[in-house]
C-alpha cells in the first residue's frame, strides 16, 4: 500500500470514529461497545448448572469457564 494512501486512509477512519462518537453522544446512545463483565452471581449460577450436567462436555465447559 502506498504510504500517502495509507496516511489518508488512517486519517479518514480517525475522523469517522470521532463522527460516530459525536453522533452517539448527541442522540443519547450508549458509547460503550464490547462485552460487559459477568457478575459473580451469574458466574456462580453457571458453575452450579454445569456441575449438575452429566457428560464430558459439561466438565469441559465448567473448566473453560473457570479458567477464563
CHARMM-style PDB file with segment names, atoms N, HN, CA, C and O in Angstrom:
ATOM      1  N   UNK     1       0.857  -1.178   0.000  1.00  0.00      PROA
ATOM      2  CA  UNK     1       0.000   0.000   0.000  1.00  0.00      PROA
ATOM      3  C   UNK     1       0.902   1.240   0.000  1.00  0.00      PROA
ATOM      4  O   UNK     1       1.885   1.312   0.738  1.00  0.00      PROA
ATOM      5  N   UNK     2       0.556   2.176  -0.815  1.00  0.00      PROA
ATOM      6  HN  UNK     2      -0.242   2.117  -1.414  1.00  0.00      PROA
ATOM      7  CA  UNK     2       1.292   3.430  -0.918  1.00  0.00      PROA
ATOM      8  C   UNK     2       1.242   4.177   0.416  1.00  0.00      PROA
ATOM      9  O   UNK     2       0.206   4.183   1.081  1.00  0.00      PROA
ATOM     10  N   UNK     3       2.337   4.798   0.808  1.00  0.00      PROA
ATOM     11  HN  UNK     3       3.179   4.793   0.268  1.00  0.00      PROA
ATOM     12  CA  UNK     3       2.412   5.476   2.116  1.00  0.00      PROA
ATOM     13  C   UNK     3       1.425   6.638   2.221  1.00  0.00      PROA
ATOM     14  O   UNK     3       0.791   6.818   3.260  1.00  0.00      PROA
ATOM     15  N   UNK     4       1.290   7.425   1.155  1.00  0.00      PROA
ATOM     16  HN  UNK     4       1.805   7.278   0.310  1.00  0.00      PROA
ATOM     17  CA  UNK     4       0.337   8.545   1.180  1.00  0.00      PROA
ATOM     18  C   UNK     4      -1.096   8.047   1.305  1.00  0.00      PROA
ATOM     19  O   UNK     4      -1.906   8.615   2.037  1.00  0.00      PROA
ATOM     20  N   UNK     5      -1.392   6.968   0.574  1.00  0.00      PROA
ATOM     21  HN  UNK     5      -0.734   6.506  -0.020  1.00  0.00      PROA
ATOM     22  CA  UNK     5      -2.743   6.391   0.641  1.00  0.00      PROA
ATOM     23  C   UNK     5      -3.021   5.855   2.042  1.00  0.00      PROA
ATOM     24  O   UNK     5      -4.125   6.006   2.564  1.00  0.00      PROA
ATOM     25  N   UNK     6      -2.022   5.234   2.640  1.00  0.00      PROA
ATOM     26  HN  UNK     6      -1.125   5.111   2.216  1.00  0.00      PROA
ATOM     27  CA  UNK     6      -2.180   4.690   3.992  1.00  0.00      PROA
ATOM     28  C   UNK     6      -2.445   5.819   4.995  1.00  0.00      PROA
ATOM     29  O   UNK     6      -3.292   5.677   5.877  1.00  0.00      PROA
ATOM     30  N   UNK     7      -1.731   6.926   4.865  1.00  0.00      PROA
ATOM     31  HN  UNK     7      -1.043   7.041   4.149  1.00  0.00      PROA
ATOM     32  CA  UNK     7      -1.951   8.073   5.758  1.00  0.00      PROA
ATOM     33  C   UNK     7      -3.360   8.635   5.579  1.00  0.00      PROA
ATOM     34  O   UNK     7      -4.044   8.946   6.555  1.00  0.00      PROA
ATOM     35  N   UNK     8      -3.789   8.763   4.308  1.00  0.00      PROA
ATOM     36  HN  UNK     8      -3.234   8.511   3.515  1.00  0.00      PROA
ATOM     37  CA  UNK     8      -5.134   9.291   4.032  1.00  0.00      PROA
ATOM     38  C   UNK     8      -6.199   8.382   4.609  1.00  0.00      PROA
ATOM     39  O   UNK     8      -7.178   8.849   5.191  1.00  0.00      PROA
ATOM     40  N   UNK     9      -6.006   7.081   4.447  1.00  0.00      PROA
ATOM     41  HN  UNK     9      -5.211   6.701   3.975  1.00  0.00      PROA
ATOM     42  CA  UNK     9      -6.970   6.113   4.965  1.00  0.00      PROA
ATOM     43  C   UNK     9      -7.032   6.158   6.486  1.00  0.00      PROA
ATOM     44  O   UNK     9      -8.112   6.104   7.075  1.00  0.00      PROA
ATOM     45  N   UNK    10      -5.875   6.257   7.110  1.00  0.00      PROA
ATOM     46  HN  UNK    10      -4.998   6.301   6.631  1.00  0.00      PROA
ATOM     47  CA  UNK    10      -5.813   6.333   8.569  1.00  0.00      PROA
ATOM     48  C   UNK    10      -6.504   7.591   9.076  1.00  0.00      PROA
ATOM     49  O   UNK    10      -7.248   7.544  10.056  1.00  0.00      PROA
ATOM     50  N   UNK    11      -6.262   8.703   8.418  1.00  0.00      PROA
ATOM     51  HN  UNK    11      -5.658   8.741   7.623  1.00  0.00      PROA
ATOM     52  CA  UNK    11      -6.889   9.969   8.806  1.00  0.00      PROA
ATOM     53  C   UNK    11      -8.397   9.904   8.612  1.00  0.00      PROA
ATOM     54  O   UNK    11      -9.153  10.410   9.441  1.00  0.00      PROA
ATOM     55  N   UNK    12      -8.837   9.284   7.521  1.00  0.00      PROA
ATOM     56  HN  UNK    12      -8.223   8.872   6.848  1.00  0.00      PROA
ATOM     57  CA  UNK    12     -10.274   9.151   7.258  1.00  0.00      PROA
ATOM     58  C   UNK    12     -10.966   8.358   8.361  1.00  0.00      PROA
ATOM     59  O   UNK    12     -12.005   8.773   8.874  1.00  0.00      PROA
ATOM     60  N   UNK    13     -10.375   7.196   8.729  1.00  0.00      PROA
ATOM     61  HN  UNK    13      -9.531   6.859   8.312  1.00  0.00      PROA
ATOM     62  CA  UNK    13     -11.009   6.371   9.751  1.00  0.00      PROA
ATOM     63  C   UNK    13     -10.955   7.017  11.133  1.00  0.00      PROA
ATOM     64  O   UNK    13     -11.865   6.819  11.938  1.00  0.00      PROA
ATOM     65  N   UNK    14      -9.919   7.777  11.417  1.00  0.00      PROA
ATOM     66  HN  UNK    14      -9.180   7.938  10.763  1.00  0.00      PROA
ATOM     67  CA  UNK    14      -9.869   8.521  12.685  1.00  0.00      PROA
ATOM     68  C   UNK    14     -11.009   9.532  12.742  1.00  0.00      PROA
ATOM     69  O   UNK    14     -11.677   9.670  13.767  1.00  0.00      PROA
ATOM     70  N   UNK    15     -11.224  10.232  11.644  1.00  0.00      PROA
ATOM     71  HN  UNK    15     -10.681  10.120  10.811  1.00  0.00      PROA
ATOM     72  CA  UNK    15     -12.331  11.185  11.577  1.00  0.00      PROA
ATOM     73  C   UNK    15     -13.679  10.515  11.695  1.00  0.00      PROA
ATOM     74  O   UNK    15     -14.593  11.049  12.324  1.00  0.00      PROA
ATOM     75  N   UNK    16     -13.810   9.332  11.085  1.00  0.00      PROA
ATOM     76  HN  UNK    16     -13.068   8.898  10.574  1.00  0.00      PROA
ATOM     77  CA  UNK    16     -15.079   8.590  11.168  1.00  0.00      PROA
ATOM     78  C   UNK    16     -15.376   8.175  12.609  1.00  0.00      PROA
ATOM     79  O   UNK    16     -16.521   8.249  13.055  1.00  0.00      PROA
ATOM     80  N   UNK    17     -14.351   7.742  13.332  1.00  0.00      PROA
ATOM     81  HN  UNK    17     -13.421   7.682  12.969  1.00  0.00      PROA
ATOM     82  CA  UNK    17     -14.550   7.354  14.733  1.00  0.00      PROA
ATOM     83  C   UNK    17     -15.057   8.539  15.544  1.00  0.00      PROA
ATOM     84  O   UNK    17     -15.983   8.398  16.343  1.00  0.00      PROA
ATOM     85  N   UNK    18     -14.456   9.699  15.341  1.00  0.00      PROA
ATOM     86  HN  UNK    18     -13.704   9.814  14.692  1.00  0.00      PROA
ATOM     87  CA  UNK    18     -14.869  10.910  16.056  1.00  0.00      PROA
ATOM     88  C   UNK    18     -16.307  11.268  15.697  1.00  0.00      PROA
ATOM     89  O   UNK    18     -17.093  11.641  16.568  1.00  0.00      PROA
ATOM     90  N   UNK    19     -16.650  11.154  14.420  1.00  0.00      PROA
ATOM     91  HN  UNK    19     -16.012  10.851  13.712  1.00  0.00      PROA
ATOM     92  CA  UNK    19     -18.004  11.468  13.965  1.00  0.00      PROA
ATOM     93  C   UNK    19     -19.022  10.524  14.591  1.00  0.00      PROA
ATOM     94  O   UNK    19     -20.073  10.964  15.055  1.00  0.00      PROA
ATOM     95  N   UNK    20     -18.718   9.230  14.608  1.00  0.00      PROA
ATOM     96  HN  UNK    20     -17.864   8.871  14.231  1.00  0.00      PROA
ATOM     97  CA  UNK    20     -19.645   8.241  15.179  1.00  0.00      PROA
ATOM     98  C   UNK    20     -19.855   8.495  16.664  1.00  0.00      PROA
ATOM     99  O   UNK    20     -20.986   8.442  17.145  1.00  0.00      PROA
ATOM    100  N   UNK    21     -18.785   8.768  17.391  1.00  0.00      PROA
ATOM    101  HN  UNK    21     -17.866   8.811  17.000  1.00  0.00      PROA
ATOM    102  CA  UNK    21     -18.896   9.043  18.831  1.00  0.00      PROA
ATOM    103  C   UNK    21     -19.732  10.304  19.066  1.00  0.00      PROA
ATOM    104  O   UNK    21     -20.557  10.337  19.979  1.00  0.00      PROA
ATOM    105  N   UNK    22     -19.526  11.327  18.261  1.00  0.00      PROA
ATOM    106  HN  UNK    22     -18.855  11.300  17.519  1.00  0.00      PROA
ATOM    107  CA  UNK    22     -20.292  12.574  18.404  1.00  0.00      PROA
ATOM    108  C   UNK    22     -21.776  12.346  18.160  1.00  0.00      PROA
ATOM    109  O   UNK    22     -22.619  12.843  18.906  1.00  0.00      PROA
ATOM    110  N   UNK    23     -22.090  11.593  17.113  1.00  0.00      PROA
ATOM    111  HN  UNK    23     -21.405  11.189  16.507  1.00  0.00      PROA
ATOM    112  CA  UNK    23     -23.496  11.321  16.793  1.00  0.00      PROA
ATOM    113  C   UNK    23     -24.147  10.507  17.905  1.00  0.00      PROA
ATOM    114  O   UNK    23     -25.280  10.788  18.294  1.00  0.00      PROA
ATOM    115  N   UNK    24     -23.445   9.503  18.418  1.00  0.00      PROA
ATOM    116  HN  UNK    24     -22.524   9.274  18.102  1.00  0.00      PROA
ATOM    117  CA  UNK    24     -23.998   8.687  19.508  1.00  0.00      PROA
ATOM    118  C   UNK    24     -24.217   9.532  20.756  1.00  0.00      PROA
ATOM    119  O   UNK    24     -25.239   9.393  21.427  1.00  0.00      PROA
ATOM    120  N   UNK    25     -23.269  10.402  21.069  1.00  0.00      PROA
ATOM    121  HN  UNK    25     -22.439  10.515  20.523  1.00  0.00      PROA
ATOM    122  CA  UNK    25     -23.382  11.247  22.260  1.00  0.00      PROA
ATOM    123  C   UNK    25     -24.560  12.206  22.136  1.00  0.00      PROA
ATOM    124  O   UNK    25     -25.290  12.418  23.104  1.00  0.00      PROA
ATOM    125  N   UNK    26     -24.747  12.780  20.965  1.00  0.00      PROA
ATOM    126  HN  UNK    26     -24.154  12.607  20.179  1.00  0.00      PROA
ATOM    127  CA  UNK    26     -25.855  13.713  20.755  1.00  0.00      PROA
ATOM    128  C   UNK    26     -27.209  13.029  20.833  1.00  0.00      PROA
ATOM    129  O   UNK    26     -28.185  13.620  21.295  1.00  0.00      PROA
ATOM    130  N   UNK    27     -27.267  11.786  20.381  1.00  0.00      PROA
ATOM    131  HN  UNK    27     -26.475  11.306  20.005  1.00  0.00      PROA
ATOM    132  CA  UNK    27     -28.552  11.081  20.375  1.00  0.00      PROA
ATOM    133  C   UNK    27     -28.836  10.386  21.708  1.00  0.00      PROA
ATOM    134  O   UNK    27     -29.924   9.846  21.910  1.00  0.00      PROA
ATOM    135  N   UNK    28     -27.856  10.400  22.615  1.00  0.00      PROA
ATOM    136  HN  UNK    28     -26.972  10.839  22.450  1.00  0.00      PROA
ATOM    137  CA  UNK    28     -28.064   9.797  23.928  1.00  0.00      PROA
ATOM    138  C   UNK    28     -27.824   8.307  23.958  1.00  0.00      PROA
ATOM    139  O   UNK    28     -28.172   7.649  24.938  1.00  0.00      PROA
ATOM    140  N   UNK    29     -27.238   7.757  22.912  1.00  0.00      PROA
ATOM    141  HN  UNK    29     -26.955   8.292  22.116  1.00  0.00      PROA
ATOM    142  CA  UNK    29     -26.951   6.319  22.884  1.00  0.00      PROA
ATOM    143  C   UNK    29     -25.749   6.011  23.761  1.00  0.00      PROA
ATOM    144  O   UNK    29     -24.935   6.884  24.060  1.00  0.00      PROA
ATOM    145  N   UNK    30     -25.656   4.760  24.165  1.00  0.00      PROA
ATOM    146  HN  UNK    30     -26.317   4.050  23.923  1.00  0.00      PROA
ATOM    147  CA  UNK    30     -24.543   4.309  24.992  1.00  0.00      PROA
ATOM    148  C   UNK    30     -23.271   4.290  24.151  1.00  0.00      PROA
ATOM    149  O   UNK    30     -23.258   3.777  23.032  1.00  0.00      PROA
ATOM    150  N   UNK    31     -22.210   4.854  24.707  1.00  0.00      PROA
ATOM    151  HN  UNK    31     -22.221   5.270  25.616  1.00  0.00      PROA
ATOM    152  CA  UNK    31     -20.956   4.931  23.970  1.00  0.00      PROA
ATOM    153  C   UNK    31     -20.086   3.690  24.155  1.00  0.00      PROA
ATOM    154  O   UNK    31     -19.163   3.460  23.373  1.00  0.00      PROA
ATOM    155  N   UNK    32     -20.369   2.893  25.177  1.00  0.00      PROA
ATOM    156  HN  UNK    32     -21.118   3.080  25.812  1.00  0.00      PROA
ATOM    157  CA  UNK    32     -19.579   1.690  25.425  1.00  0.00      PROA
ATOM    158  C   UNK    32     -19.881   0.642  24.370  1.00  0.00      PROA
ATOM    159  O   UNK    32     -21.028   0.458  23.963  1.00  0.00      PROA
ATOM    160  N   UNK    33     -18.850  -0.029  23.942  1.00  0.00      PROA
ATOM    161  HN  UNK    33     -17.918   0.121  24.273  1.00  0.00      PROA
ATOM    162  CA  UNK    33     -19.005  -1.127  22.995  1.00  0.00      PROA
ATOM    163  C   UNK    33     -18.261  -2.330  23.537  1.00  0.00      PROA
ATOM    164  O   UNK    33     -17.344  -2.195  24.347  1.00  0.00      PROA
ATOM    165  N   UNK    34     -18.654  -3.484  23.093  1.00  0.00      PROA
ATOM    166  HN  UNK    34     -19.399  -3.594  22.435  1.00  0.00      PROA
ATOM    167  CA  UNK    34     -17.962  -4.695  23.505  1.00  0.00      PROA
ATOM    168  C   UNK    34     -18.720  -5.437  24.581  1.00  0.00      PROA
ATOM    169  O   UNK    34     -19.898  -5.181  24.828  1.00  0.00      PROA
ATOM    170  N   UNK    35     -18.032  -6.349  25.209  1.00  0.00      PROA
ATOM    171  HN  UNK    35     -17.074  -6.558  25.008  1.00  0.00      PROA
ATOM    172  CA  UNK    35     -18.656  -7.212  26.205  1.00  0.00      PROA
ATOM    173  C   UNK    35     -18.701  -6.528  27.563  1.00  0.00      PROA
ATOM    174  O   UNK    35     -17.784  -5.800  27.944  1.00  0.00      PROA
ATOM    175  N   UNK    36     -19.777  -6.776  28.276  1.00  0.00      PROA
ATOM    176  HN  UNK    36     -20.522  -7.368  27.967  1.00  0.00      PROA
ATOM    177  CA  UNK    36     -19.890  -6.280  29.642  1.00  0.00      PROA
ATOM    178  C   UNK    36     -19.418  -7.390  30.580  1.00  0.00      PROA
ATOM    179  O   UNK    36     -19.629  -8.567  30.289  1.00  0.00      PROA
ATOM    180  N   UNK    37     -18.790  -7.038  31.689  1.00  0.00      PROA
ATOM    181  HN  UNK    37     -18.619  -6.081  31.925  1.00  0.00      PROA
ATOM    182  CA  UNK    37     -18.310  -8.071  32.601  1.00  0.00      PROA
ATOM    183  C   UNK    37     -19.459  -8.864  33.222  1.00  0.00      PROA
ATOM    184  O   UNK    37     -20.535  -8.327  33.485  1.00  0.00      PROA
ATOM    185  N   UNK    38     -19.208 -10.140  33.448  1.00  0.00      PROA
ATOM    186  HN  UNK    38     -18.333 -10.576  33.234  1.00  0.00      PROA
ATOM    187  CA  UNK    38     -20.184 -11.029  34.074  1.00  0.00      PROA
ATOM    188  C   UNK    38     -20.172 -10.792  35.582  1.00  0.00      PROA
ATOM    189  O   UNK    38     -19.107 -10.668  36.186  1.00  0.00      PROA
ATOM    190  N   UNK    39     -21.347 -10.730  36.182  1.00  0.00      PROA
ATOM    191  HN  UNK    39     -22.213 -10.830  35.692  1.00  0.00      PROA
ATOM    192  CA  UNK    39     -21.407 -10.580  37.637  1.00  0.00      PROA
ATOM    193  C   UNK    39     -21.023 -11.902  38.297  1.00  0.00      PROA
ATOM    194  O   UNK    39     -21.118 -12.968  37.689  1.00  0.00      PROA
ATOM    195  N   UNK    40     -20.591 -11.809  39.542  1.00  0.00      PROA
ATOM    196  HN  UNK    40     -20.514 -10.942  40.036  1.00  0.00      PROA
ATOM    197  CA  UNK    40     -20.184 -13.014  40.264  1.00  0.00      PROA
ATOM    198  C   UNK    40     -21.371 -13.954  40.474  1.00  0.00      PROA
ATOM    199  O   UNK    40     -21.207 -15.174  40.462  1.00  0.00      PROA
ATOM    200  N   UNK    41     -22.558 -13.392  40.665  1.00  0.00      PROA
ATOM    201  HN  UNK    41     -22.691 -12.401  40.674  1.00  0.00      PROA
ATOM    202  CA  UNK    41     -23.748 -14.222  40.855  1.00  0.00      PROA
ATOM    203  C   UNK    41     -24.050 -15.052  39.610  1.00  0.00      PROA
ATOM    204  O   UNK    41     -24.405 -16.226  39.713  1.00  0.00      PROA
ATOM    205  N   UNK    42     -23.911 -14.447  38.447  1.00  0.00      PROA
ATOM    206  HN  UNK    42     -23.622 -13.493  38.363  1.00  0.00      PROA
ATOM    207  CA  UNK    42     -24.123 -15.175  37.195  1.00  0.00      PROA
ATOM    208  C   UNK    42     -23.067 -16.268  37.054  1.00  0.00      PROA
ATOM    209  O   UNK    42     -23.379 -17.390  36.656  1.00  0.00      PROA
ATOM    210  N   UNK    43     -21.827 -15.941  37.378  1.00  0.00      PROA
ATOM    211  HN  UNK    43     -21.573 -15.030  37.701  1.00  0.00      PROA
ATOM    212  CA  UNK    43     -20.741 -16.924  37.325  1.00  0.00      PROA
ATOM    213  C   UNK    43     -21.039 -18.120  38.225  1.00  0.00      PROA
ATOM    214  O   UNK    43     -20.884 -19.269  37.811  1.00  0.00      PROA
ATOM    215  N   UNK    44     -21.466 -17.847  39.454  1.00  0.00      PROA
ATOM    216  HN  UNK    44     -21.592 -16.914  39.791  1.00  0.00      PROA
ATOM    217  CA  UNK    44     -21.784 -18.921  40.389  1.00  0.00      PROA
ATOM    218  C   UNK    44     -22.917 -19.800  39.856  1.00  0.00      PROA
ATOM    219  O   UNK    44     -22.838 -21.026  39.928  1.00  0.00      PROA
ATOM    220  N   UNK    45     -23.953 -19.186  39.330  1.00  0.00      PROA
ATOM    221  HN  UNK    45     -24.018 -18.190  39.271  1.00  0.00      PROA
ATOM    222  CA  UNK    45     -25.095 -19.929  38.802  1.00  0.00      PROA
ATOM    223  C   UNK    45     -24.676 -20.813  37.629  1.00  0.00      PROA
ATOM    224  O   UNK    45     -25.092 -21.968  37.536  1.00  0.00      PROA
ATOM    225  N   UNK    46     -23.863 -20.274  36.749  1.00  0.00      PROA
ATOM    226  HN  UNK    46     -23.525 -19.336  36.825  1.00  0.00      PROA
ATOM    227  CA  UNK    46     -23.401 -21.066  35.613  1.00  0.00      PROA
ATOM    228  C   UNK    46     -22.564 -22.257  36.072  1.00  0.00      PROA
ATOM    229  O   UNK    46     -22.715 -23.360  35.546  1.00  0.00      PROA
ATOM    230  N   UNK    47     -21.686 -22.041  37.045  1.00  0.00      PROA
ATOM    231  HN  UNK    47     -21.563 -21.145  37.472  1.00  0.00      PROA
ATOM    232  CA  UNK    47     -20.880 -23.144  37.572  1.00  0.00      PROA
ATOM    233  C   UNK    47     -21.757 -24.223  38.202  1.00  0.00      PROA
ATOM    234  O   UNK    47     -21.518 -25.415  38.004  1.00  0.00      PROA
ATOM    235  N   UNK    48     -22.768 -23.809  38.958  1.00  0.00      PROA
ATOM    236  HN  UNK    48     -22.963 -22.842  39.119  1.00  0.00      PROA
ATOM    237  CA  UNK    48     -23.675 -24.783  39.581  1.00  0.00      PROA
ATOM    238  C   UNK    48     -24.425 -25.592  38.531  1.00  0.00      PROA
ATOM    239  O   UNK    48     -24.552 -26.810  38.652  1.00  0.00      PROA
ATOM    240  N   UNK    49     -24.918 -24.917  37.508  1.00  0.00      PROA
ATOM    241  HN  UNK    49     -24.815 -23.927  37.410  1.00  0.00      PROA
ATOM    242  CA  UNK    49     -25.639 -25.621  36.443  1.00  0.00      PROA
ATOM    243  C   UNK    49     -24.729 -26.594  35.692  1.00  0.00      PROA
ATOM    244  O   UNK    49     -25.145 -27.695  35.334  1.00  0.00      PROA
ATOM    245  N   UNK    50     -23.505 -26.181  35.463  1.00  0.00      PROA
ATOM    246  HN  UNK    50     -23.168 -25.286  35.754  1.00  0.00      PROA
ATOM    247  CA  UNK    50     -22.562 -27.065  34.771  1.00  0.00      PROA
ATOM    248  C   UNK    50     -22.138 -28.235  35.648  1.00  0.00      PROA
ATOM    249  O   UNK    50     -21.796 -29.299  35.131  1.00  0.00      PROA
ATOM    250  N   UNK    51     -22.154 -28.057  36.964  1.00  0.00      PROA
ATOM    251  HN  UNK    51     -22.431 -27.193  37.384  1.00  0.00      PROA
ATOM    252  CA  UNK    51     -21.840 -29.162  37.877  1.00  0.00      PROA
ATOM    253  C   UNK    51     -22.941 -30.220  37.856  1.00  0.00      PROA
ATOM    254  O   UNK    51     -22.668 -31.408  38.031  1.00  0.00      PROA
ATOM    255  N   UNK    52     -24.176 -29.792  37.642  1.00  0.00      PROA
ATOM    256  HN  UNK    52     -24.397 -28.827  37.499  1.00  0.00      PROA
ATOM    257  CA  UNK    52     -25.312 -30.715  37.640  1.00  0.00      PROA
ATOM    258  C   UNK    52     -25.402 -31.529  36.353  1.00  0.00      PROA
ATOM    259  O   UNK    52     -26.008 -32.600  36.330  1.00  0.00      PROA
ATOM    260  N   UNK    53     -24.800 -31.018  35.284  1.00  0.00      PROA
ATOM    261  HN  UNK    53     -24.307 -30.148  35.302  1.00  0.00      PROA
ATOM    262  CA  UNK    53     -24.866 -31.708  33.997  1.00  0.00      PROA
ATOM    263  C   UNK    53     -24.035 -32.976  33.993  1.00  0.00      PROA
ATOM    264  O   UNK    53     -23.051 -33.099  34.723  1.00  0.00      PROA
ATOM    265  N   UNK    54     -24.450 -33.917  33.155  1.00  0.00      PROA
ATOM    266  HN  UNK    54     -25.249 -33.817  32.562  1.00  0.00      PROA
ATOM    267  CA  UNK    54     -23.722 -35.171  33.041  1.00  0.00      PROA
ATOM    268  C   UNK    54     -23.015 -35.211  31.690  1.00  0.00      PROA
ATOM    269  O   UNK    54     -23.578 -34.810  30.671  1.00  0.00      PROA
ATOM    270  N   UNK    55     -21.809 -35.687  31.694  1.00  0.00      PROA
ATOM    271  HN  UNK    55     -21.353 -36.013  32.522  1.00  0.00      PROA
ATOM    272  CA  UNK    55     -21.075 -35.816  30.445  1.00  0.00      PROA
ATOM    273  C   UNK    55     -19.800 -35.001  30.441  1.00  0.00      PROA
ATOM    274  O   UNK    55     -19.623 -34.065  31.220  1.00  0.00      PROA
ATOM    275  N   UNK    56     -18.920 -35.388  29.538  1.00  0.00      PROA
ATOM    276  HN  UNK    56     -19.064 -36.148  28.904  1.00  0.00      PROA
ATOM    277  CA  UNK    56     -17.625 -34.718  29.441  1.00  0.00      PROA
ATOM    278  C   UNK    56     -17.741 -33.274  28.966  1.00  0.00      PROA
ATOM    279  O   UNK    56     -16.934 -32.423  29.341  1.00  0.00      PROA
ATOM    280  N   UNK    57     -18.746 -33.003  28.141  1.00  0.00      PROA
ATOM    281  HN  UNK    57     -19.402 -33.694  27.836  1.00  0.00      PROA
ATOM    282  CA  UNK    57     -18.885 -31.645  27.631  1.00  0.00      PROA
ATOM    283  C   UNK    57     -19.200 -30.650  28.746  1.00  0.00      PROA
ATOM    284  O   UNK    57     -18.750 -29.506  28.692  1.00  0.00      PROA
ATOM    285  N   UNK    58     -19.965 -31.067  29.752  1.00  0.00      PROA
ATOM    286  HN  UNK    58     -20.331 -31.997  29.796  1.00  0.00      PROA
ATOM    287  CA  UNK    58     -20.246 -30.184  30.895  1.00  0.00      PROA
ATOM    288  C   UNK    58     -18.979 -29.942  31.714  1.00  0.00      PROA
ATOM    289  O   UNK    58     -18.732 -28.832  32.183  1.00  0.00      PROA
ATOM    290  N   UNK    59     -18.180 -31.004  31.879  1.00  0.00      PROA
ATOM    291  HN  UNK    59     -18.381 -31.907  31.498  1.00  0.00      PROA
ATOM    292  CA  UNK    59     -16.935 -30.876  32.635  1.00  0.00      PROA
ATOM    293  C   UNK    59     -15.970 -29.926  31.911  1.00  0.00      PROA
ATOM    294  O   UNK    59     -15.325 -29.084  32.535  1.00  0.00      PROA
ATOM    295  N   UNK    60     -15.887 -30.079  30.591  1.00  0.00      PROA
ATOM    296  HN  UNK    60     -16.411 -30.763  30.084  1.00  0.00      PROA
ATOM    297  CA  UNK    60     -15.026 -29.195  29.816  1.00  0.00      PROA
ATOM    298  C   UNK    60     -15.513 -27.755  29.892  1.00  0.00      PROA
ATOM    299  O   UNK    60     -14.712 -26.838  30.071  1.00  0.00      PROA
ATOM    300  N   UNK    61     -16.822 -27.549  29.757  1.00  0.00      PROA
ATOM    301  HN  UNK    61     -17.473 -28.294  29.611  1.00  0.00      PROA
ATOM    302  CA  UNK    61     -17.386 -26.201  29.787  1.00  0.00      PROA
ATOM    303  C   UNK    61     -17.121 -25.528  31.133  1.00  0.00      PROA
ATOM    304  O   UNK    61     -16.797 -24.342  31.186  1.00  0.00      PROA
ATOM    305  N   UNK    62     -17.258 -26.278  32.202  1.00  0.00      PROA
ATOM    306  HN  UNK    62     -17.521 -27.242  32.159  1.00  0.00      PROA
ATOM    307  CA  UNK    62     -17.002 -25.717  33.536  1.00  0.00      PROA
ATOM    308  C   UNK    62     -15.534 -25.361  33.717  1.00  0.00      PROA
ATOM    309  O   UNK    62     -15.209 -24.308  34.265  1.00  0.00      PROA
ATOM    310  N   UNK    63     -14.646 -26.240  33.254  1.00  0.00      PROA
ATOM    311  HN  UNK    63     -14.911 -27.096  32.809  1.00  0.00      PROA
ATOM    312  CA  UNK    63     -13.203 -25.962  33.350  1.00  0.00      PROA
ATOM    313  C   UNK    63     -12.859 -24.721  32.522  1.00  0.00      PROA
ATOM    314  O   UNK    63     -12.095 -23.865  32.968  1.00  0.00      PROA
ATOM    315  N   UNK    64     -13.422 -24.628  31.327  1.00  0.00      PROA
ATOM    316  HN  UNK    64     -14.043 -25.323  30.965  1.00  0.00      PROA
ATOM    317  CA  UNK    64     -13.161 -23.476  30.464  1.00  0.00      PROA
ATOM    318  C   UNK    64     -13.682 -22.184  31.101  1.00  0.00      PROA
ATOM    319  O   UNK    64     -12.996 -21.162  31.095  1.00  0.00      PROA
ATOM    320  N   UNK    65     -14.899 -22.237  31.650  1.00  0.00      PROA
ATOM    321  HN  UNK    65     -15.456 -23.068  31.656  1.00  0.00      PROA
ATOM    322  CA  UNK    65     -15.482 -21.059  32.301  1.00  0.00      PROA
ATOM    323  C   UNK    65     -14.624 -20.629  33.490  1.00  0.00      PROA
ATOM    324  O   UNK    65     -14.382 -19.438  33.685  1.00  0.00      PROA
ATOM    325  N   UNK    66     -14.172 -21.585  34.275  1.00  0.00      PROA
ATOM    326  HN  UNK    66     -14.368 -22.553  34.117  1.00  0.00      PROA
ATOM    327  CA  UNK    66     -13.372 -21.294  35.466  1.00  0.00      PROA
ATOM    328  C   UNK    66     -12.027 -20.662  35.079  1.00  0.00      PROA
ATOM    329  O   UNK    66     -11.565 -19.722  35.725  1.00  0.00      PROA
ATOM    330  N   UNK    67     -11.417 -21.184  34.030  1.00  0.00      PROA
ATOM    331  HN  UNK    67     -11.792 -21.948  33.505  1.00  0.00      PROA
ATOM    332  CA  UNK    67     -10.109 -20.666  33.619  1.00  0.00      PROA
ATOM    333  C   UNK    67     -10.203 -19.308  32.939  1.00  0.00      PROA
ATOM    334  O   UNK    67      -9.274 -18.504  33.016  1.00  0.00      PROA
ATOM    335  N   UNK    68     -11.308 -19.057  32.284  1.00  0.00      PROA
ATOM    336  HN  UNK    68     -12.062 -19.711  32.221  1.00  0.00      PROA
ATOM    337  CA  UNK    68     -11.461 -17.772  31.611  1.00  0.00      PROA
ATOM    338  C   UNK    68     -11.755 -16.695  32.614  1.00  0.00      PROA
ATOM    339  OT1 UNK    68     -11.919 -15.533  32.241  1.00  0.00      PROA
TER     340      UNK     68
END
